[in-house]
Amino acid sequence: MIRALLISILALTVFGCSEKIQSQDKERVSGDVPPYKGAVNDPYVIKGWTAGNKTEWDKQMHERAQTQNEYLKVN
């Protein structure tokens, strides 16, 4: 009984720790694109914002953070 339990734990550990590459293009591995460079022609993008405009991206992130700030909501 203990032997079967140990074998099953070992098998689960070996199979659980061997993760396959999940990207569609397995040969090509590239770095991430900064978030302010993405979302071209996305319907959820704020009107007037253009992809690649880092200063406008930072300004919008700051405004969103302030609307979620509980300290400012209470006071």
C-alpha positions in Angstrom: 0.0 0.0 0.0 2.7 2.5 1.0 4.7 1.4 -2.1 1.8 2.2 -4.4 1.3 5.5 -2.7 4.9 6.5 -3.1 5.0 5.5 -6.7 1.8 7.6 -7.4 3.2 10.6 -5.6 6.5 10.3 -7.5 4.6 10.0 -10.8 2.4 13.0 -10.1 5.5 15.0 -9.1 7.3 14.2 -12.3 4.4 14.9 -14.6 3.3 17.9 -12.6 6.6 19.6 -12.8 7.2 19.1 -16.5 5.4 22.0 -18.1 5.2 22.3 -21.9 5.7 25.5 -23.8 2.2 27.0 -24.2 2.9 29.6 -26.9 1.6 29.1 -30.4 5.0 29.7 -32.0 7.2 27.4 -30.1 10.5 28.3 -31.9 10.1 32.1 -31.6 10.4 33.4 -28.0 10.4 37.2 -27.8 10.1 39.7 -25.0 6.9 41.5 -24.0 5.8 44.7 -25.6 5.3 47.6 -23.2 1.6 48.2 -22.5 1.6 51.7 -23.9 2.7 50.4 -27.3 -0.2 48.0 -27.6 -4.0 48.1 -28.1 -4.1 49.5 -31.7 -7.7 50.0 -32.9 -9.1 48.4 -29.8 -12.7 49.4 -29.0 -11.9 49.7 -25.3 -9.2 52.3 -25.8 -10.0 55.8 -24.7 -10.7 58.1 -27.6 -7.8 60.3 -28.6 -5.1 58.0 -27.2 -2.6 56.7 -29.7 -0.5 53.6 -29.3 3.1 54.4 -28.3 2.3 57.6 -26.4 3.9 56.9 -23.0 3.2 60.2 -21.4 -0.5 60.0 -22.1 -0.5 56.4 -20.9 1.1 57.4 -17.6 -1.4 60.2 -17.2 -4.3 57.9 -17.7 -2.9 55.2 -15.3 -2.5 57.9 -12.7 -6.1 59.1 -13.2 -7.4 55.6 -12.9 -5.5 55.0 -9.8 -6.9 58.1 -8.2 -10.4 57.0 -8.8 -9.7 53.7 -7.0 -8.0 55.4 -4.0 -10.1 54.7 -1.0 -8.4 57.5 1.0 -9.5 60.1 -1.5 -13.1 58.7 -1.6 -13.5 58.9 2.2 -12.0 62.4 2.8 
